[in-house]
Amino acid sequence: METKQHICPVWVGYLMTSPLRKLQQNPKKILAPYINQGIKILEVGSAMGYFSIPMAKMTGQNGKVYCVDVQENMLKKLDKRAKRKGVKEIIESRLANHNSLNIKELTGEIDFTLLAYVVHEIPDQKKLFTEVAKAMKKNAIALYIEPKMHVKEKVWLESLRIARENGFILCKSVSVPGSRAFELVKNV
Ligand SMILES: C[S@@+](CC[C@H](N)C(=O)[O-])C[C@H]1O[C@@H](n2cnc3c(N)ncnc32)[C@H](O)[C@@H]1O
């Protein structure tokens, strides 16, 4: 049976990279506890790179940000923005499909994962968390964020349960304005 899926349209992608968003959700402030220079980062659902570009600046020339999205137009725009901001060599955009994140060869490589405003768009969350956990190093952190208005508590708790059963320890809740957010730790 096919599951109906709602995916963020490209025009919303433009809104999500608006500088106004920074007033509420400053990427550097949110991500500072997790990113050191030279680390390898995975971002699922990067869209046009609201978080990806600051993360690339934070990890620097010796690091990498793997940006995965199912929409080619989002990634094309991300690549253009990365070039303009001087971080093209640090960001690697990857087109996923609905069955795979296309990250198989990253197994055990990732130091930090960002799942921002994306998990609720993915019908098979068991597969998602399993694939992400596989790509991560032992004890690496994934920051999982969802919009509070859009993702109700019951749905959020169910996603956390799925994460816990598929490769993660639920570490602690984190404060991100307008959002529900949790630190997950790759289980072994
Ligand atoms: C609401 S946007 C969030 C963008 C970004 N994380 C942010 O916070 O600004 C969600 C993005 O996830 C992508 N997406 C949806 N399903 C996906 C999947 N199965 N794999 C990878 N990306 C997906 C969409 O194409 C869209 O670009």
The ligand as an ORCA input file, in Angstrom:
! r2SCAN-3c Opt
* xyz 0 1
  C      10.596     21.609      5.950
  S      12.064     21.344      5.010
  C      13.300     21.614      6.246
  C      14.560     22.206      5.703
  C      15.699     22.442      6.697
  N      16.050     21.277      7.461
  C      15.416     23.599      7.600
  O      15.137     23.394      8.791
  O      15.466     24.734      7.114
  C      12.102     19.574      4.836
  C      13.035     19.067      3.758
  O      13.126     17.639      3.877
  C      13.139     17.060      2.590
  N      12.708     15.654      2.656
  C      11.455     15.159      2.734
  N      11.472     13.813      2.749
  C      12.771     13.441      2.686
  C      13.448     12.180      2.663
  N      12.774     11.010      2.672
  N      14.798     12.165      2.581
  C      15.493     13.337      2.549
  N      14.895     14.563      2.562
  C      13.570     14.615      2.621
  C      12.218     17.947      1.770
  O      12.467     17.819      0.397
  C      12.566     19.343      2.325
  O      13.580     19.945      1.591
*
